[in-house]
Structure formats: structure tokens, C-alpha cells
Amino acid sequence: MSVAPSPLGTQRIGEVSRVANGIFQLKLPVPFPLKFVASYLVQSGEGWTVIDPGFDYPPARAAWEESAAGVGLDLDRGVERIIVTHLHPDHIGLACWLQERSGAPVWMLEGEIENALHVWDPSRGTGDFVNYMMRNGMDAETAGATAGTTRLGVRVPERLIPLRPGDVIELAESESRVVHTPGHSDFHFVLLDEHRRLLFAGDHLLLHITPNIGLWTYTAPQPLERYLGSLRGLRGLDVDLVFPGHGPLFHDLDGRIEELLLHHEERLSVIHSAFDGGPATPFEISRRVFPEDLSDHQLRFALAETLAHLEHLVEDGRAERLYGDAAYYRAI
């Protein structure tokens, strides 16, 4: 039996609704299949904290203008701080715009700040990324096309305050603790309110979909192992309500953790069986595992996710990497 969604947060995309005392969820549109990213507006006294302000996209800005006013938030004077769970563009994208409007500082984990400044450096070209894709079996034309989809013009805010695991933040007349949950990004974090039994989960825990766990040019080794470990580390928490970055809110934290752990065990088995008896490049494996007609944008996520699972299979002794000009793997 799968984990059921919560009846809370069922408003339409572009609208805001109250999901707990002093906490509102704003569904911000995004121009890709996820449809929306959830931003959380948390009221404490007369000030507000914004968690994950969304993708920098005109319809999302318009949703902010309309919905903030509807809950009494003045974007020019009412935002005290902006918290960003990780560097992906649908979470950090509007942080610079909101900071320029409000003057509020942006808080992220210290290592994620460093990664964001590197990944979204406007002077950084796509050559390394193209070479990385090609070394893992992608042809030059496809690698160039998929690299082009990374140019999103994300602006990193100027006022950045580093957080560290274990830091405690006052939120909604309560306190939330910073918990480092790597995997989806190296320095992704969640916020745990133990008193109110709430978890702001970012993209670490999603209900109907699984977060992409990929091995990219800028990520540390073993993202899948670190993701599974950080999932297991959340087992047994006394949490009643989870606020994810996408999809429905839900209540059964441990149930969803078990579903995600099982999903990755199944994906590892699928990838292991995709070798079909001989060596293959990661891109060849990814096209066997994801045979759908994928866009250039989706192809890079499929390859990065396949690489993370192949790396895990190697660590488990179920595959080996064959070194040469291009990467090949062989099942054991």
C-alpha cells in the first residue's frame, strides 16, 4: 500500500494556501514537466521567512505578486530571510530577485553556496560538461544539445549567509533544526521542527516521484550511497507532516522512506540487467533503462542518474568499470 497524500495543500498552481499555523504553501509554476515548485511562506511575528522562492520565470513572478499580497506579505518590506534548500534553478532561481525586492539575506548550507557560485558562474562554459557526456558514451551532437539546456541564466544572490548542519532557526513561533541530507545535491538540507512535528523536505522526499540522484561534473563521488544513507538517517523521526518541494504534502515519513529505498534497489537491479551480457557505455545503458523519447534536457538527467547507479553497483561488487578513452562498464 502506497503512502497517501495529505488533504492539505490542494490549491491550484499559482495559488497559496495555509498548511499549518503560520505556514503557507505557494505553488509556483515552472516551464517543465514537474509543473510546480512549492515555496513555503512562514510568518513569525511581523516578519516572514521564504523557503525556496522558485524558478525565475515570468508566471512565477506574477504568482508571487498576487499571492503574497493575499496573505499580507509585503515583498518589499516584509521578508526577513530567504532559505534555499539547494542550488537547483527551480529552488534558487528567484532568490536574487526576491533579495533585490526585499533586501533579505539568503541562507544556504556553506558547501552549497560554494557549489552554486561555481555551477551558476556566467563565465563558465559548457566544454567540460560536453566532454563529460562524451566520455560516458554520448555522441558529440547530442552532448552539445543537452549541454545547451544548462544555460538558464541563474543569478546567485549577493547576500549569502552560510548554514551548518545542526544550526537551529526560529520559524513560526517554533524552532527548526538544519539536517544535512546529501544526494539530490551535495549540500541539500531539510528543516526539522521537532516540537511541531513538521519537516520542510525540499527535494529529498517527494511523494509520487523520486528525486533525481545524479553524478555530475561538480558533485562528490557516491551521490546514491550518500542519498540512501541520509534517507535511513531520517527513519524514526517523530514527524506528522512533510512539506516537499514538489507534489502533495504527506504524513507517513517512514513509509515514504521505505518506498524510496525499495525504488532504488529495484533501479539497481534494472540497470544491472540492462548490460545484456556484454560491456556497455553509461549512455547505452541509460537508453536501455529510459527507452522513451526523451528531450535533450531529459537525456542528461537520465545519463547522470545511470552513472550514479553504476557507481553504486561497482561499490557493491556487481559491476566493474573498464578504463579507456570512453567509459565502459561490465556486469559481474
C-alpha positions as CSV (number, residue, x, y, z in Angstrom):
1,M,0.0,0.0,0.0
2,S,1.5,3.3,-1.1
3,V,1.7,6.4,1.2
4,A,-1.4,8.6,0.8
5,P,-1.2,12.3,0.1
6,S,-2.4,14.8,2.6
7,P,-5.7,16.7,2.1
8,L,-3.7,19.9,2.8
9,G,-2.1,21.9,0.0
10,T,-4.6,21.0,-2.7
11,Q,-4.8,24.5,-4.2
12,R,-4.2,25.1,-7.9
13,I,-0.8,26.1,-9.4
14,G,-0.2,29.8,-8.9
15,E,-2.3,29.9,-5.6
16,V,-1.4,29.9,-2.0
17,S,-3.0,28.1,1.0
18,R,-2.4,27.7,4.7
19,V,-0.9,24.3,5.5
20,A,-0.2,24.8,9.2
21,N,-0.4,27.6,11.8
22,G,1.7,30.4,10.4
23,I,2.8,28.4,7.4
24,F,1.6,28.9,3.8
25,Q,2.4,26.9,0.6
26,L,2.6,28.8,-2.7
27,K,2.6,26.6,-5.8
28,L,4.8,28.4,-8.3
29,P,4.6,27.4,-12.0
30,V,7.7,26.0,-13.8
31,P,8.2,25.5,-17.5
32,F,9.0,21.8,-17.4
33,P,7.1,18.6,-16.6
34,L,7.2,19.0,-12.8
35,K,4.5,21.7,-13.3
36,F,5.2,23.5,-10.0
37,V,7.7,24.0,-7.2
38,A,6.4,24.6,-3.7
39,S,7.6,27.7,-1.8
40,Y,6.8,27.9,1.9
41,L,6.0,31.3,3.4
42,V,6.5,31.2,7.2
43,Q,5.2,34.0,9.4
44,S,7.0,34.9,12.7
45,G,5.7,38.0,14.4
46,E,5.5,40.7,11.8
47,G,8.2,39.2,9.5
48,W,8.3,36.4,7.0
49,T,10.7,33.6,6.0
50,V,10.5,32.3,2.5
51,I,11.8,28.7,1.9
52,D,12.7,28.0,-1.8
53,P,11.5,31.0,-3.7
54,G,11.2,29.1,-7.1
55,F,12.2,29.3,-10.7
56,D,12.9,32.7,-12.3
57,Y,10.1,32.7,-14.8
58,P,7.6,35.5,-15.5
59,P,4.5,33.4,-14.5
60,A,6.2,32.6,-11.2
61,R,7.0,36.3,-10.5
62,A,3.3,37.1,-11.3
63,A,2.2,34.4,-8.8
64,W,4.4,35.9,-6.2
65,E,3.0,39.4,-6.7
66,E,-0.6,38.2,-6.4
67,S,-0.3,35.6,-3.7
68,A,2.0,37.4,-1.3
69,A,-0.4,40.3,-1.1
70,G,-3.3,37.8,-0.5
71,V,-1.7,36.6,2.8
72,G,-0.5,40.0,3.9
73,L,3.2,39.7,2.8
74,D,4.8,42.9,1.5
75,L,7.5,41.7,-0.8
76,D,9.4,45.0,-0.5
77,R,9.4,45.2,3.3
78,G,8.1,42.0,4.9
79,V,10.6,39.3,4.0
80,E,13.2,38.9,6.8
81,R,15.2,36.0,5.2
82,I,15.2,33.6,2.3
83,I,16.2,30.0,2.9
84,V,17.3,27.9,-0.1
85,T,17.5,24.1,0.4
86,H,19.7,23.5,-2.6
87,L,21.2,25.1,-5.7
88,H,18.9,23.7,-8.4
89,P,17.3,26.5,-10.5
90,D,13.7,25.8,-9.5
91,H,14.7,26.5,-5.9
92,I,17.4,29.2,-6.0
93,G,16.2,30.8,-9.2
94,L,14.1,33.6,-7.8
95,A,16.3,34.2,-4.7
96,C,18.2,37.0,-6.3
97,W,15.0,38.7,-7.5
98,L,13.4,38.4,-4.1
99,Q,16.5,39.7,-2.3
100,E,16.7,42.7,-4.6
101,R,13.0,43.4,-3.8
102,S,13.2,42.9,0.0
103,G,16.9,43.3,1.0
104,A,16.6,40.0,2.9
105,P,19.7,37.7,3.1
106,V,19.7,34.2,1.6
107,W,20.7,31.3,3.8
108,M,22.1,28.0,2.4
109,L,24.5,25.3,3.6
110,E,28.0,26.6,3.3
111,G,29.1,24.0,0.8
112,E,26.1,24.6,-1.4
113,I,27.0,28.3,-1.6
114,E,30.4,27.3,-3.0
115,N,28.8,24.9,-5.5
116,A,26.2,27.4,-6.5
117,L,28.9,30.1,-7.2
118,H,30.7,27.5,-9.4
119,V,27.7,26.0,-11.2
120,W,26.0,29.3,-12.0
121,D,29.1,31.3,-12.8
122,P,28.1,33.1,-16.0
123,S,31.7,32.9,-17.3
124,R,31.8,29.1,-17.1
125,G,31.5,27.4,-20.5
126,T,29.9,24.1,-21.3
127,G,33.1,22.4,-22.7
128,D,33.7,20.3,-19.6
129,F,30.2,19.2,-19.5
130,V,30.2,18.2,-23.2
131,N,33.4,16.2,-22.7
132,Y,32.0,14.5,-19.6
133,M,28.9,13.4,-21.6
134,M,31.0,12.2,-24.5
135,R,33.4,10.3,-22.2
136,N,30.3,8.4,-20.9
137,G,29.2,7.4,-24.4
138,M,27.0,10.3,-25.7
139,D,27.7,11.4,-29.3
140,A,29.0,14.9,-29.9
141,E,25.8,16.3,-31.4
142,T,23.6,15.1,-28.6
143,A,26.2,16.2,-25.9
144,G,26.3,19.7,-27.4
145,A,22.5,19.9,-27.5
146,T,22.0,18.7,-23.9
147,A,24.7,21.0,-22.6
148,G,22.9,23.9,-24.2
149,T,19.9,23.2,-21.9
150,T,22.0,24.1,-18.9
151,R,22.2,27.8,-19.8
152,L,19.4,29.0,-17.6
153,G,20.9,32.4,-16.6
154,V,20.5,31.7,-12.8
155,R,21.7,34.6,-10.8
156,V,23.3,33.8,-7.4
157,P,22.3,36.4,-4.7
158,E,24.9,38.7,-3.3
159,R,24.0,38.4,0.4
160,L,24.6,34.8,1.3
161,I,24.6,33.5,4.9
162,P,26.2,30.1,5.4
163,L,24.4,27.5,7.5
164,R,25.9,24.4,9.1
165,P,24.3,21.1,10.0
166,G,22.7,21.3,13.4
167,D,22.0,25.0,13.3
168,V,18.7,26.0,14.8
169,I,16.4,28.6,13.1
170,E,13.4,30.2,14.7
171,L,10.4,29.6,12.5
172,A,6.7,30.1,13.0
173,E,6.9,30.6,16.8
174,S,9.0,27.4,17.0
175,E,12.4,26.2,16.1
176,S,13.7,24.1,13.2
177,R,17.0,22.3,13.0
178,V,19.2,22.1,9.9
179,V,19.7,18.5,8.8
180,H,22.2,17.8,6.0
181,T,20.6,15.4,3.5
182,P,23.0,14.9,0.6
183,G,22.2,13.0,-2.6
184,H,20.0,15.2,-4.8
185,S,22.7,17.8,-4.3
186,D,25.8,17.6,-2.2
187,F,24.7,20.0,0.4
188,H,20.9,19.7,0.3
189,F,19.3,20.1,3.7
190,V,15.9,19.7,5.3
191,L,14.4,21.6,8.3
192,L,13.1,19.6,11.2
193,D,10.7,21.2,13.7
194,E,10.6,18.6,16.4
195,H,8.2,20.5,18.6
196,R,5.5,20.8,15.9
197,R,6.5,17.5,14.2
198,L,7.0,19.2,10.8
199,L,9.6,18.6,8.1
200,F,10.5,21.0,5.3
201,A,11.9,18.4,3.0
202,G,13.0,20.3,-0.2
203,D,13.6,17.7,-2.9
204,H,14.9,15.0,-0.5
205,L,11.5,13.3,0.0
206,L,8.8,13.6,-2.7
207,L,5.6,11.6,-2.8
208,H,4.6,10.5,-6.3
209,I,8.1,10.9,-7.9
210,T,11.7,10.3,-6.9
211,P,14.3,13.0,-6.8
212,N,17.0,12.7,-9.4
213,I,20.2,11.3,-7.9
214,G,22.9,12.0,-10.5
215,L,26.6,12.0,-10.8
216,W,27.6,15.3,-12.4
217,T,30.8,17.1,-13.2
218,Y,30.7,19.1,-9.9
219,T,29.3,16.5,-7.5
220,A,31.3,14.5,-5.0
221,P,31.5,10.7,-5.5
222,Q,28.8,8.3,-4.4
223,P,25.7,10.5,-4.5
224,L,23.4,7.5,-4.4
225,E,25.2,6.0,-1.4
226,R,25.0,9.3,0.4
227,Y,21.3,9.7,-0.5
228,L,20.4,6.3,0.8
229,G,22.4,6.9,3.9
230,S,20.7,10.3,4.6
231,L,17.3,8.7,4.0
232,R,18.0,6.0,6.5
233,G,19.1,8.7,8.9
234,L,15.6,10.2,8.9
235,R,14.0,6.9,9.9
236,G,12.1,7.1,13.2
237,L,11.7,10.8,13.4
238,D,8.6,11.9,15.2
239,V,7.2,13.8,12.1
240,D,3.5,14.2,11.4
241,L,3.5,16.4,8.3
242,V,6.1,16.6,5.4
243,F,6.3,19.7,3.2
244,P,8.0,18.6,0.0
245,G,9.4,20.8,-2.8
246,H,7.1,19.2,-5.4
247,G,3.9,17.2,-5.4
248,P,1.5,16.5,-2.5
249,L,2.1,17.0,1.2
250,F,2.1,13.7,3.1
251,H,2.2,12.4,6.7
252,D,3.8,8.9,6.7
253,L,7.5,9.8,6.7
254,D,8.8,6.3,7.5
255,G,6.5,4.8,4.9
256,R,7.8,7.0,2.2
257,I,11.4,6.4,3.2
258,E,10.9,2.7,2.8
259,E,9.3,3.2,-0.6
260,L,12.2,5.3,-1.8
261,L,14.8,2.7,-0.5
262,L,12.9,-0.1,-2.3
263,H,12.7,2.0,-5.5
264,H,16.5,2.4,-5.7
265,E,17.0,-1.3,-5.0
266,E,14.7,-2.0,-7.9
267,R,16.5,0.5,-10.2
268,L,19.9,-1.0,-9.3
269,S,18.5,-4.4,-10.4
270,V,17.1,-3.0,-13.6
271,I,20.4,-1.3,-14.5
272,H,22.4,-4.4,-13.7
273,S,20.2,-6.5,-16.0
274,A,20.5,-3.9,-18.8
275,F,24.1,-4.9,-19.7
276,D,22.6,-7.7,-21.8
277,G,25.7,-9.9,-21.4
278,G,28.5,-7.5,-22.5
279,P,30.3,-4.2,-21.8
280,A,28.4,-1.0,-22.5
281,T,28.8,2.7,-22.1
282,P,26.7,4.5,-19.4
283,F,24.8,6.3,-22.2
284,E,24.0,2.9,-23.9
285,I,22.7,1.6,-20.5
286,S,20.7,4.8,-19.9
287,R,18.9,4.4,-23.2
288,R,18.0,0.8,-22.4
289,V,16.7,1.8,-19.0
290,F,15.0,5.0,-20.2
291,P,13.8,4.0,-23.7
292,E,11.3,6.8,-24.0
293,D,11.6,9.6,-26.5
294,L,13.4,12.0,-24.1
295,S,14.2,15.7,-24.7
296,D,17.8,16.9,-24.7
297,H,17.2,18.2,-21.2
298,Q,15.9,14.9,-20.0
299,L,18.7,12.9,-21.6
300,R,21.3,14.4,-19.3
301,F,19.3,13.6,-16.2
302,A,18.9,10.0,-17.5
303,L,22.7,9.7,-18.0
304,A,23.6,11.3,-14.7
305,E,21.2,9.0,-12.8
306,T,22.5,6.0,-14.6
307,L,26.1,7.0,-13.7
308,A,25.2,7.2,-10.0
309,H,23.6,3.8,-10.0
310,L,26.5,2.3,-12.0
311,E,29.0,3.7,-9.5
312,H,26.9,2.1,-6.7
313,L,26.9,-1.2,-8.5
314,V,30.7,-1.1,-8.7
315,E,31.0,-0.4,-5.0
316,D,28.7,-3.3,-4.3
317,G,30.9,-5.6,-6.5
318,R,28.1,-6.2,-9.0
319,A,29.8,-4.3,-11.9
320,E,33.2,-3.1,-12.9
321,R,34.4,-0.1,-14.9
322,L,36.7,-0.7,-17.8
323,Y,39.1,2.2,-18.4
324,G,39.9,3.7,-21.8
325,D,39.1,6.8,-23.9
326,A,35.5,6.2,-23.2
327,A,33.9,4.7,-20.1
328,Y,32.6,1.2,-20.3
329,Y,31.1,-0.9,-17.6
330,R,30.6,-4.7,-17.3
331,A,28.2,-6.6,-15.0
332,I,29.7,-9.1,-12.6
